[in-house]
Amino acid sequence: MKKVLSVLIIAIVVLAVNTSITPATNCYPITSPAENQDNQHAPKLFIGGGALSETMYMIFVTLAGPEAKLVVIPTASKDEPDVEKIQKVWHSRGIREVSVLHTNDRKVASSPKFSEPLRKATAVWFSGGSQQRIADAYLGTPVEEELYRLLERGGIIGGSSAGAAIMSRVMIKGGKSQPKISTGLNLMPGAIIDQHFLKRNRISRLIAAVRAHPDRVGFGIDEDTAIIVYDNEYRIVGKSYVLRIEMVEGAIKIDAFKEGDIIPIADH
């Protein structure tokens, strides 16, 4: 009964929240950075809510471009990565040049040689697992600096589940109704990202995180759904919803967005 009630509450929130949606006809086509003459319309981040379909992965591949040099970071997983398997999967998606970057040792991560693949990369993918493992390994190391440099030169960074949560500096590392807050990467400044959002009923968790950090905007991304971040807007792709949660004049405001919708960054 409790589970049925939770599902009903989620449905009511999605259908009844105050929505302010820009028409989808204004969306930019999904193209790679190399295909965009205007760098402002080039994608910067692909932030997935978990349990992505192959269709969603192929959107990231399209954004990365046919000549992408991809670095996969599987550090969120508790298991040692199978490098050959990871490369085979991404090769099957059409990316020919795939490197795997992984360590749990901060001393290794701090060596200039370790982050060398990132200096040549045009795209990065963070796999799922525990976002805290990524933070523990790479925060404050040359790996973090190289990720920012990759964005500056027009590359794209993607991730799903833990690979999405790590992208905000104020990072939710766990918790149910009350979030456990840690520190992540500053790839999406001013945001707090939560994932598996409606599937795992995490609305109250993100609301609590935004109340504790009222200068931040929360983005709750459901499964098989993603935000594509450009310089001046976010675009929603996928089968479910993204909820934006923010403090406005001391009260929580929630907006729901779906496939094709645009969230102008200028609004914040």
CORKAHU-V596665 format. One record per residue. RES is the residue in one letter. OMEGA is omega in degrees with one decimal (none if undefined). Layout:
res->{RES,RES}
omega->{OMEGA,OMEGA}
//
This chain:
res->{M,K,K,V,L,S,V,L,I,I,A,I,V,V,L,A,V,N,T,S,I,T,P,A,T,N,C,Y,P,I,T,S,P,A,E,N,Q,D,N,Q,H,A,P,K,L,F,I,G,G,G,A,L,S,E,T,M,Y,M,I,F,V,T,L,A,G,P,E,A,K,L,V,V,I,P,T,A,S,K,D,E,P,D,V,E,K,I,Q,K,V,W,H,S,R,G,I,R,E,V,S,V,L,H,T,N,D,R,K,V,A,S,S,P,K,F,S,E,P,L,R,K,A,T,A,V,W,F,S,G,G,S,Q,Q,R,I,A,D,A,Y,L,G,T,P,V,E,E,E,L,Y,R,L,L,E,R,G,G,I,I,G,G,S,S,A,G,A,A,I,M,S,R,V,M,I,K,G,G,K,S,Q,P,K,I,S,T,G,L,N,L,M,P,G,A,I,I,D,Q,H,F,L,K,R,N,R,I,S,R,L,I,A,A,V,R,A,H,P,D,R,V,G,F,G,I,D,E,D,T,A,I,I,V,Y,D,N,E,Y,R,I,V,G,K,S,Y,V,L,R,I,E,M,V,E,G,A,I,K,I,D,A,F,K,E,G,D,I,I,P,I,A,D,H}
omega->{179.5,-179.7,179.0,179.1,178.7,179.8,178.9,178.7,178.4,-179.2,179.2,179.5,-177.7,-176.3,-170.3,-177.0,177.5,-178.0,176.9,-166.5,174.3,-177.6,-176.8,-179.3,178.8,-176.6,172.1,176.8,179.6,-179.4,-179.8,176.6,-177.6,-178.3,-178.6,177.4,178.4,-175.1,177.9,-179.5,177.4,-179.2,179.8,-176.1,170.8,-170.4,-173.0,-176.3,179.3,178.3,-177.6,172.6,176.8,176.9,-179.4,176.7,-179.8,173.3,177.3,179.2,177.9,178.9,-179.0,176.6,-174.2,-179.4,-176.2,170.0,-170.5,169.9,177.2,179.3,-175.3,-170.4,178.9,-177.7,176.8,-178.0,173.9,-175.3,171.6,-172.1,-177.8,-179.9,178.5,-179.7,-179.8,-179.9,-178.0,173.3,-179.2,177.4,173.3,176.8,-172.7,-174.2,-175.2,174.1,177.1,-178.1,-177.1,166.1,170.5,-175.6,-178.0,178.4,176.3,-178.9,-177.8,179.7,-178.7,-177.4,-176.4,-175.7,-178.7,178.3,179.7,-179.2,178.8,-172.2,170.4,-179.5,177.7,174.2,173.3,178.2,-176.1,-178.2,176.4,179.3,-179.9,177.4,178.4,-179.3,-178.2,-176.1,-164.7,-178.2,179.0,177.8,175.5,177.5,178.8,-179.0,-179.5,176.4,177.9,179.4,177.9,178.0,-178.9,-178.9,172.3,177.9,179.9,176.9,179.1,177.1,-179.5,-178.9,177.0,178.5,172.2,-176.8,-178.0,-171.8,178.3,-178.3,170.0,-169.4,171.9,-178.4,-179.6,-178.1,178.5,179.5,177.0,-175.9,167.6,-172.7,175.6,-178.5,177.6,178.3,-178.3,-177.9,178.2,-174.5,175.9,-175.4,163.7,-174.8,170.9,-171.7,-170.1,-156.3,178.5,179.6,-177.4,173.8,-175.7,-177.9,-177.7,179.7,-179.0,176.0,179.3,179.2,179.6,176.1,179.6,-179.5,-171.6,176.5,-178.4,175.4,179.7,174.6,177.0,-172.7,-179.6,-177.3,-178.3,-179.9,-177.9,169.3,169.7,-175.7,171.8,179.8,-171.8,179.6,172.3,176.2,-177.8,173.6,175.4,-169.8,-173.7,-171.7,164.5,175.3,174.3,-177.4,-177.6,174.3,178.0,-178.8,174.7,-179.3,177.2,176.2,-178.8,174.4,178.4,-179.5,-178.4,-179.6,175.6,-178.2,-179.5,173.0,179.6,178.5,-179.0,179.5,-173.9,none}
//
